Structures are given as C-alpha cells and as structure tokens.
Amino acid sequence: MNLLLPSDPNHRWGFVLLVLIGALVLPAFLVNLGNHTMIDDEGIRSLVAFEMMESGDYIHTTMNGEAYFKKPPLYNWILAATFQLTGRIDEWTARLPTVFFLFSFAILIFSAVRRYMQDTTMAFLAAAMTLTSGRILFWDSFLGLIDMAFSLTIYGLFIWLYHQHKAGRWLAYFAGAWLIAAIGFLLKGLPAVVFLGCSILAHLVYLKAWKKILHPGQFVGALLFAILVGGYYWLRLDGSDPSTVFGTLYTESAQRTPTHHGIGKVLLHILTFPLEMGYHFLPWSLLLVFIFPFTTAWKRLDHPFLRFNLLMIAANLPVYWVSPDVYPRYLMMFIPLFALIGYTLYIRSTEQARRIFWYGFGAIAVIIAFLSWLPLVLPQTKDTPGIIIKVALLMALTSIAAMAILRRQNLLLCGLILQLLTLRLAFDWLVIPDRIRNDFGTLVREDARRIGNRFQHSDLVYLDQVVGSPTTWFYLNTSRQAITPLSSRPLEPGQPFITSRSADLPAGCTILDTLHIRHGDRDFALIAQWPNAN
C-alpha cells in the first residue's frame, strides 16, 4: 500500500508532511544536544575515553587512574576519536556519536525494509517510527551511551543473517555473523554472544537446517571472533589478573539475569515487563493491539521477512523478559522489528479497527495542536528567549499535522511522526533550558569545573576512596586537563586532596573548598590540604 506518492494530487498533504518531516528531523535531534548535564553512565564512557587520551594508552582502560574492566574499549575509542577530530571534550561531542548511530540505524532499517518488502512507504514508516519511539525520542537519542551503537550492530546482525540465507551464502552467513558479534562484544561484552547464539540457533531450527550448525563457516567465524576479541584481551591482560578481567566482564552482564535476583522479583518482572516496555515505546507499541484477532495474525504476517522479524523477537526477547534488572535502552534493536510487524498488522486489519485508531489519535493530535500555545503562559517557559517565534512555529507544525490527519485517514502515521518531532523540538527549546536551571546536576557541573580550574596546576588526588560520581569526575578531570588519581595516607606535606566530608582528617588539615557531588543523595566533598611538616 503506497500512501505517500507526491505525484498523486490526492496526496498533496502527504507530500507536505514528508517535506516538513525532512526539514525537522535533524534540528529535532541536534538543538541543545550538549546543554544539559551528563548522567553517570555518560560520565563513565567519556571519562574512560579522556583518560585514554591523557595517558596515551588505548588498551589498558582506566577510570581515575584505576583499571577499568566493566566494558570493552570500542565505544571509548569512538569517543576518543570524536574528541580528537572535533578538538572538544564536552557533552556535545560525547553525544554526537549517538546521533550518528541513530541515523545510521534509521538508514539501515529503511534500506532493509525497502529491499525485502519492496515497499518504500513501509520502509520510511519503519525507520521513522524507530526514530520517534518514545524512549528514543525523549531520552536515549540525547545521551552519550553505548546502546545506540550496540542496537545498530545487533539489528545489522539480524539483517545479515536474513540476507545471506536468502542468497544461499552459508560461509558468509556464519563468518559475517561472528564478525558482527565481535564488534558487538567489543562494544558491550557478553550480550553480543547471547544475541549471536540465540539468533543463529532459532533461524536454523526454523529453516529445519540445524545440521548447518557444523558448517565450516562457523569455524571461520569463530576464528575471526577469537582474533579480534582474543587479540584485544591478549594485549589487555598484560599486567592484569585474568580472573579479575573476565570475572568483572561476566558479573557486569550476569547481575541483570534471574540468577542474581529472588524468584519474587523475577516473577513480578515477567508480569510487568510487557506493560512497562509498552509504555516506554509509545505511541508505536499501541499498533500491536492489531494482533487481535490472534486467529488471523499469522496469516496477515505472511511475508518471509515479516516472519523472520517475528522469529528474532521470539528468539532474543525472552532473555530480557526474565531478567529483572533491564533498562529500556537495552531493547532498542527490537523497535524496528515491532514497528514493521505493528504497521503490517495495522494496514491488514479491518477498516473498522483502523477507523477507531484514527479517531483516537486524531483527537489527541487536535488536543496537542490546541494546547501548543501554553508555553507562552507557563512560568517555566514564558521567559524563554524568542518564545513568541518558537511557539508560533510549534503551533503551525502541530496544526498542519492535525489537519492532515483529519483530512486523510491514511496520513495518520505520518501526521503523528511530524507531531512527535515537533514535540521533541519543543522539548529541546523549552524543557532542556528549564532543566538546566533547576537540575542539581547543573550545580555539580559548575562546582566540578570550578574546582578543576582552581587546581589545574596542582597535584590533586582523591584520598583513600574516590568521592563523588562519574559525572563529577568527568567535569573535574577535563577542567584540570589531567587524571585525578586515588592515593592513600599519608600524603606529601601541603598536598591538596579530595575526601568525604565525614572523613577522619588528621590534625592540621586545612579545608580549602567544597565540591557538590552526586553520590546517593545530594552531598558535597571537601577539598583539603595535608598538614605541612613541622
């Protein structure tokens, strides 16, 4: 079903929506990208990359000078390369790879769906629904984390398996899959191996080709994996305890599985997981209601690529479904699979069911357009610079989307995509500046940079234990342009150090300053000076 042909005069509204979506998509994901404070996971990734650059050692990863084993180094290398290419080490450059991988993800989705479904509209909508899925649009697309790159890699694994099987190239099927898994492992560790095993095993069983498990390509691929991953860890283990390196890597993944949680927590998670994840990936998760009636769902998903998408969900999602300590960002590789299936079920459902969906979201679209003037009077936003022009643009975009939806039922999804991108732009313009003003993290950032600049040329250390959070450490160290290491007592006479405000300090210590930190509750650390020798 082709809904958006610009050459069709009856589809001029569709053409307008496409033009506006194309004009809005980059600004929506880039405006104010680097303005808000990092969260701790961002701080870890960026701090490890910064310390690589400072030390010149890109193999033995560290954080505050201490060995860091929790994640492999590939994403830190990407961040370090971005910092060096741009000449900046800050929030914007730390988050720029996320946007790059997000758009690469969308391009891969579009290319794969168009190739295998032979439907440009379906390809566009699958990619656009992924971009505008709630969790991505209002959270993960503006954070400097591994998960977008990892999701792109795993989705690439899915597409690789399908493509090589269709072409009958079994050597490439296995060797390429192991190679992609090696990239995924160097990004995030053991989850890549789990995706590889579950995906290949399920696919071969589905194809009734389980004997292919011993194909020579499997051994070629395993060798490639061993060379890449094993080669890195052979270098990494120089001077490190293997049990510590691999034990930490295993614990980092295993701590989220059922083996590390009580049966009650596991059962509760199994019950709440569909609702929780459905909430995080609104509004497109609602398309799955069209799976009813179940009796016709399999028939409606009659294309081999659709059934392959369903197979990859069935093979891999249960790992997360039974693991209580799971964040929505771990599931982003499933979004295009669900989006494609949901859209297919939607267009192949009854006219009555689609009309009810249209009425509901049409009403929501009108409400959004009607309320788009509110930032002019809300206390948090009314003093935003250029507020009149910004609100006028937001009103125009949401109104055009609402009118298109009301005029043509088959433009519902495109209209919603435009409204969602407009809401993201409103978030960039209005919500992020308000957060910066009121977020405790802003104070942490300002304090860490102030202390970093003050002690830029001093041999500052952490005493006894690292105080604060990765966010604090990143801003402090990048301001000092140096690694702040951990040290133990006694220090050199006159040595400046950072310690907890509850620490037992020796007589004669001088308190030089305080540093707000994110550590549990809102707290602060002491900047002190070790007593001079008598």
FIDRENMI-419979 format. One record per residue (C-alpha): x, y, z; residue in three letters. Coordinates in steps of 0.05 Angstrom, whole numbers, padded with zeros to 5 digits, always signed. Example, Ala and Ser with C-alpha at 12.3 -4.5 7.8 and 13.67 -1.06 7.14 Angstrom:
BEGIN
+00246-00090+00156ALA;+00273-00021+00143SER;
END
This chain:
BEGIN
+00000+00000+00000MET;+00034+00065-00023ASN;+00006+00123+00017LEU;+00054+00179+00001LEU;+00064+00187-00073LEU;+00076+00262-00085PRO;+00055+00255-00158SER;-00015+00238-00137ASP;-00055+00303-00129PRO;-00098+00270-00076ASN;-00035+00261-00034HIS;-00011+00333-00031ARG;-00019+00332+00044TRP;+00026+00271+00047GLY;+00079+00308+00006PHE;+00075+00368+00054VAL;+00084+00322+00113LEU;+00145+00289+00082LEU;+00177+00356+00068VAL;+00165+00381+00139LEU;+00189+00316+00170ILE;+00253+00320+00128GLY;+00264+00393+00148ALA;+00252+00379+00221LEU;+00288+00313+00234VAL;+00360+00339+00241LEU;+00343+00401+00283PRO;+00299+00359+00328ALA;+00357+00314+00347PHE;+00413+00367+00349LEU;+00384+00430+00381VAL;+00412+00439+00452ASN;+00444+00370+00448LEU;+00503+00389+00491GLY;+00470+00435+00541ASN;+00445+00390+00597HIS;+00489+00355+00647THR;+00514+00285+00636MET;+00484+00226+00673ILE;+00533+00180+00708ASP;+00536+00127+00653ASP;+00555+00182+00603GLU;+00607+00206+00652GLY;+00638+00136+00654ILE;+00643+00129+00579ARG;+00672+00198+00568SER;+00719+00196+00627LEU;+00750+00129+00605VAL;+00759+00159+00535ALA;+00790+00222+00564PHE;+00839+00181+00606GLU;+00859+00142+00544MET;+00878+00207+00511MET;+00914+00234+00572GLU;+00955+00171+00583SER;+00965+00152+00511GLY;+00946+00080+00529ASP;+00886+00057+00489TYR;+00890-00015+00512ILE;+00893-00013+00588HIS;+00829+00027+00603THR;+00826+00065+00668THR;+00778+00109+00708MET;+00811+00158+00757ASN;+00876+00122+00742GLY;+00848+00055+00767GLU;+00840-00005+00720ALA;+00770-00007+00688TYR;+00744-00075+00665PHE;+00669-00069+00663LYS;+00663-00054+00588LYS;+00707-00069+00528PRO;+00740-00009+00496PRO;+00709+00001+00427LEU;+00659+00056+00446TYR;+00713+00091+00486ASN;+00756+00090+00423TRP;+00698+00120+00384ILE;+00690+00176+00436LEU;+00765+00189+00438ALA;+00766+00195+00362ALA;+00707+00243+00364THR;+00741+00285+00417PHE;+00805+00288+00377GLN;+00772+00303+00310LEU;+00729+00359+00338THR;+00781+00386+00386GLY;+00728+00388+00441ARG;+00714+00345+00502ILE;+00645+00362+00526ASP;+00573+00339+00527GLU;+00560+00356+00453TRP;+00618+00316+00426THR;+00604+00258+00475ALA;+00532+00254+00448ARG;+00547+00266+00374LEU;+00563+00192+00362PRO;+00495+00173+00390THR;+00461+00217+00338VAL;+00506+00189+00283PHE;+00490+00117+00302PHE;+00415+00133+00309LEU;+00411+00160+00238PHE;+00454+00102+00213SER;+00404+00056+00247PHE;+00346+00091+00212ALA;+00382+00086+00144ILE;+00395+00011+00154LEU;+00322+00000+00173ILE;+00297+00038+00112PHE;+00345+00001+00065SER;+00329-00068+00092ALA;+00254-00060+00094VAL;+00250-00029+00025ARG;+00294-00084-00004ARG;+00258-00143+00027TYR;+00187-00117+00030MET;+00190-00078-00036GLN;+00151-00021-00005ASP;+00181+00048+00003THR;+00124+00074+00047THR;+00132+00015+00094MET;+00208+00026+00096ALA;+00200+00100+00111PHE;+00150+00089+00166LEU;+00190+00033+00199ALA;+00251+00078+00202ALA;+00212+00140+00224ALA;+00174+00102+00278MET;+00240+00078+00306THR;+00267+00150+00307LEU;+00204+00175+00342THR;+00192+00118+00390SER;+00182+00149+00458GLY;+00244+00122+00494ARG;+00290+00142+00437ILE;+00258+00209+00422LEU;+00256+00235+00493PHE;+00315+00200+00526TRP;+00366+00156+00491ASP;+00377+00200+00430SER;+00409+00255+00471PHE;+00454+00214+00517LEU;+00525+00193+00502GLY;+00516+00118+00515LEU;+00538+00053+00482ILE;+00467+00027+00469ASP;+00451+00062+00404MET;+00514+00035+00371ALA;+00502-00033+00401PHE;+00429-00034+00376SER;+00452-00015+00306LEU;+00503-00072+00309THR;+00453-00125+00331ILE;+00400-00103+00281TYR;+00455-00108+00229GLY;+00467-00180+00253LEU;+00393-00196+00242PHE;+00394-00167+00172ILE;+00459-00202+00155TRP;+00430-00270+00173LEU;+00368-00259+00131TYR;+00405-00231+00071HIS;+00459-00285+00069GLN;+00409-00341+00078HIS;+00367-00314+00020LYS;+00429-00312-00023ALA;+00449-00383-00001GLY;+00518-00359+00022ARG;+00529-00401+00084TRP;+00603-00386+00092LEU;+00587-00311+00092ALA;+00526-00325+00136TYR;+00568-00353+00193PHE;+00633-00315+00184ALA;+00599-00247+00178GLY;+00553-00262+00238ALA;+00613-00278+00282TRP;+00649-00216+00257LEU;+00589-00171+00273ILE;+00584-00205+00341ALA;+00658-00189+00353ALA;+00643-00116+00341ILE;+00583-00121+00388GLY;+00627-00155+00441PHE;+00679-00101+00437LEU;+00623-00051+00448LEU;+00585-00084+00505LYS;+00612-00152+00522GLY;+00574-00217+00532LEU;+00504-00195+00507PRO;+00532-00196+00436ALA;+00548-00270+00443VAL;+00478-00284+00470VAL;+00447-00249+00410PHE;+00491-00288+00363LEU;+00475-00356+00393GLY;+00401-00345+00401CYS;+00392-00315+00332SER;+00431-00368+00293ILE;+00402-00426+00331LEU;+00330-00402+00324ALA;+00340-00387+00250HIS;+00369-00455+00234LEU;+00315-00491+00273VAL;+00261-00451+00237TYR;+00293-00467+00170LEU;+00300-00541+00190LYS;+00373-00533+00174ALA;+00402-00548+00242TRP;+00456-00591+00212LYS;+00487-00527+00184LYS;+00510-00513+00255ILE;+00574-00551+00237LEU;+00585-00513+00172HIS;+00658-00494+00161PRO;+00637-00421+00161GLY;+00621-00429+00235GLN;+00694-00445+00249PHE;+00719-00389+00204VAL;+00674-00340+00240GLY;+00695-00366+00309ALA;+00768-00356+00288LEU;+00754-00284+00266LEU;+00719-00272+00333PHE;+00778-00301+00370ALA;+00828-00259+00331ILE;+00791-00193+00344LEU;+00766-00204+00415VAL;+00821-00250+00437GLY;+00874-00205+00406GLY;+00850-00146+00446TYR;+00847-00184+00512TYR;+00915-00215+00500TRP;+00942-00144+00499LEU;+00896-00123+00556ARG;+00918-00179+00602LEU;+00989-00154+00603ASP;+00999-00140+00677GLY;+00927-00156+00696SER;+00896-00215+00732ASP;+00853-00255+00682PRO;+00803-00275+00736SER;+00792-00201+00752THR;+00785-00180+00679VAL;+00738-00235+00657PHE;+00703-00241+00724GLY;+00684-00168+00722THR;+00661-00174+00650LEU;+00617-00234+00667TYR;+00589-00202+00730THR;+00571-00138+00692GLU;+00524-00179+00648SER;+00502-00235+00695ALA;+00480-00188+00750GLN;+00418-00170+00709ARG;+00396-00242+00698THR;+00348-00284+00741PRO;+00407-00319+00775THR;+00423-00256+00813HIS;+00352-00240+00837HIS;+00300-00273+00880GLY;+00242-00312+00850ILE;+00192-00260+00873GLY;+00227-00204+00836LYS;+00234-00247+00774VAL;+00160-00266+00772LEU;+00140-00193+00783LEU;+00184-00171+00726HIS;+00156-00225+00680ILE;+00085-00198+00694LEU;+00101-00124+00688THR;+00152-00127+00631PHE;+00103-00121+00572PRO;+00066-00062+00603LEU;+00130-00026+00624GLU;+00163-00034+00556MET;+00098-00017+00520GLY;+00097+00048+00559TYR;+00169+00066+00543HIS;+00160+00054+00468PHE;+00094+00092+00459LEU;+00059+00111+00415PRO;+00080+00057+00365TRP;+00075+00000+00415SER;+00000+00011+00411LEU;+00000-00016+00340LEU;+00008-00085+00370LEU;-00065-00083+00391VAL;-00079-00101+00318PHE;-00051-00171+00332ILE;-00123-00186+00351PHE;-00155-00230+00328PRO;-00099-00280+00341PHE;-00131-00329+00293THR;-00113-00286+00232THR;-00048-00255+00257ALA;-00002-00308+00228TRP;-00037-00304+00161LYS;-00031-00228+00159ARG;+00044-00236+00173LEU;+00052-00279+00111ASP;+00117-00249+00083HIS;+00183-00286+00097PRO;+00217-00222+00122PHE;+00159-00207+00170LEU;+00163-00277+00198ARG;+00238-00271+00205PHE;+00228-00207+00245ASN;+00179-00244+00290LEU;+00229-00301+00297LEU;+00285-00254+00320MET;+00238-00226+00373ILE;+00217-00295+00397ALA;+00290-00319+00399ALA;+00321-00260+00436ASN;+00268-00221+00475LEU;+00256-00276+00528PRO;+00327-00264+00554VAL;+00306-00194+00575TYR;+00235-00215+00594TRP;+00261-00259+00651VAL;+00318-00212+00673SER;+00293-00162+00725PRO;+00349-00110+00721ASP;+00335-00088+00650VAL;+00332-00017+00623TYR;+00290+00001+00562PRO;+00352+00024+00524ARG;+00376-00049+00522TYR;+00317-00065+00476LEU;+00324-00013+00421MET;+00346-00065+00369MET;+00276-00094+00374PHE;+00240-00029+00358ILE;+00243-00035+00282PRO;+00221-00107+00286LEU;+00160-00089+00327PHE;+00147-00026+00284ALA;+00146-00066+00220LEU;+00102-00121+00249ILE;+00055-00070+00282GLY;+00048-00029+00218TYR;+00034-00091+00177THR;-00019-00115+00225LEU;-00049-00045+00224TYR;-00056-00039+00148ILE;-00081-00110+00143ARG;-00133-00104+00197SER;-00206-00087+00186THR;-00228-00018+00164GLU;-00269-00010+00227GLN;-00209-00024+00272ALA;-00165+00026+00234ARG;-00220+00078+00238ARG;-00225+00072+00314ILE;-00149+00081+00318PHE;-00155+00142+00273TRP;-00209+00173+00315TYR;-00169+00164+00379GLY;-00103+00192+00353PHE;-00138+00245+00312GLY;-00169+00272+00376ALA;-00100+00271+00410ILE;-00069+00308+00351ALA;-00122+00362+00355VAL;-00112+00370+00430ILE;-00036+00376+00421ILE;-00046+00430+00368ALA;-00097+00466+00411PHE;-00051+00467+00472LEU;+00013+00486+00435SER;+00005+00559+00458TRP;+00013+00541+00531LEU;+00089+00555+00535PRO;+00071+00628+00527LEU;+00040+00629+00597VAL;+00074+00573+00635LEU;+00121+00601+00689PRO;+00177+00552+00668GLN;+00177+00573+00595THR;+00145+00641+00585LYS;+00212+00678+00592ASP;+00249+00634+00542THR;+00286+00677+00491PRO;+00247+00681+00426GLY;+00187+00648+00457ILE;+00135+00681+00411ILE;+00170+00658+00347ILE;+00183+00589+00375LYS;+00112+00578+00398VAL;+00085+00605+00331ALA;+00126+00553+00294LEU;+00105+00497+00342LEU;+00032+00517+00333MET;+00038+00517+00258ALA;+00072+00449+00254LEU;+00025+00414+00303THR;-00035+00445+00268SER;-00013+00423+00199ILE;-00002+00353+00225ALA;-00071+00352+00258ALA;-00105+00378+00195MET;-00071+00326+00152ALA;-00092+00270+00200ILE;-00165+00294+00200LEU;-00168+00302+00124ARG;-00140+00233+00106ARG;-00141+00171+00149GLN;-00081+00141+00112ASN;-00038+00200+00134LEU;-00048+00185+00208LEU;+00021+00155+00220LEU;+00058+00209+00181CYS;+00019+00263+00217GLY;+00037+00232+00284LEU;+00110+00229+00264ILE;+00110+00303+00248LEU;+00076+00320+00314GLN;+00126+00277+00353LEU;+00186+00311+00320LEU;+00153+00378+00336THR;+00145+00357+00408LEU;+00218+00338+00410ARG;+00236+00407+00383LEU;+00192+00438+00438ALA;+00229+00395+00488PHE;+00296+00420+00462ASP;+00275+00493+00463TRP;+00234+00495+00526LEU;+00245+00436+00573VAL;+00321+00429+00569ILE;+00335+00502+00588PRO;+00287+00495+00647ASP;+00322+00431+00669ARG;+00389+00465+00666ILE;+00364+00520+00712ARG;+00334+00472+00763ASN;+00375+00408+00759ASP;+00423+00393+00816PHE;+00469+00365+00763GLY;+00480+00436+00738THR;+00508+00455+00805LEU;+00552+00392+00805VAL;+00579+00411+00736ARG;+00593+00483+00755GLU;+00626+00462+00820ASP;+00670+00408+00788ALA;+00693+00456+00734ARG;+00708+00510+00784ARG;+00750+00463+00827ILE;+00783+00434+00765GLY;+00803+00503+00741ASN;+00826+00524+00811ARG;+00871+00463+00818PHE;+00890+00456+00745GLN;+00965+00461+00761HIS;+00963+00425+00828SER;+00976+00352+00842ASP;+00905+00340+00866LEU;+00886+00269+00888VAL;+00828+00230+00919TYR;+00845+00207+00989LEU;+00830+00135+01010ASP;+00769+00127+00964GLN;+00742+00161+00902VAL;+00689+00210+00926VAL;+00631+00231+00882GLY;+00604+00202+00817SER;+00628+00193+00745PRO;+00594+00258+00726THR;+00634+00295+00778THR;+00699+00261+00758TRP;+00689+00276+00684PHE;+00678+00351+00694TYR;+00734+00356+00745LEU;+00786+00319+00705ASN;+00771+00351+00638THR;+00774+00420+00671SER;+00841+00402+00703ARG;+00863+00371+00637GLN;+00893+00315+00679ALA;+00875+00250+00713ILE;+00858+00256+00787THR;+00884+00191+00817PRO;+00868+00154+00881LEU;+00921+00160+00936SER;+00929+00134+01007SER;+00954+00163+01072ARG;+01000+00195+01088PRO;+01006+00247+01033LEU;+01063+00294+01019GLU;+01064+00357+01063PRO;+01019+00411+01033GLY;+00986+00361+00985GLN;+00915+00382+00963PRO;+00864+00325+00964PHE;+00790+00309+00957ILE;+00755+00269+01012THR;+00687+00255+01041SER;+00660+00307+01089ARG;+00653+00251+01140SER;+00726+00230+01134ALA;+00770+00229+01196ASP;+00822+00282+01179LEU;+00888+00289+01216PRO;+00901+00350+01258ALA;+00928+00408+01220GLY;+00890+00396+01155CYS;+00865+00459+01122THR;+00796+00460+01087ILE;+00806+00496+01021LEU;+00738+00488+00988ASP;+00677+00444+00980THR;+00652+00406+00919LEU;+00579+00387+00907HIS;+00573+00316+00883ILE;+00521+00265+00861ARG;+00530+00208+00909HIS;+00467+00175+00934GLY;+00431+00237+00959ASP;+00455+00307+00946ARG;+00521+00315+00982ASP;+00588+00350+00980PHE;+00661+00332+00987ALA;+00718+00370+01020LEU;+00778+00398+00985ILE;+00832+00399+01038ALA;+00907+00407+01045GLN;+00951+00356+01081TRP;+00988+00386+01142PRO;+01056+00415+01128ASN;+01114+00383+01163ALA;+01132+00415+01229ASN;
END
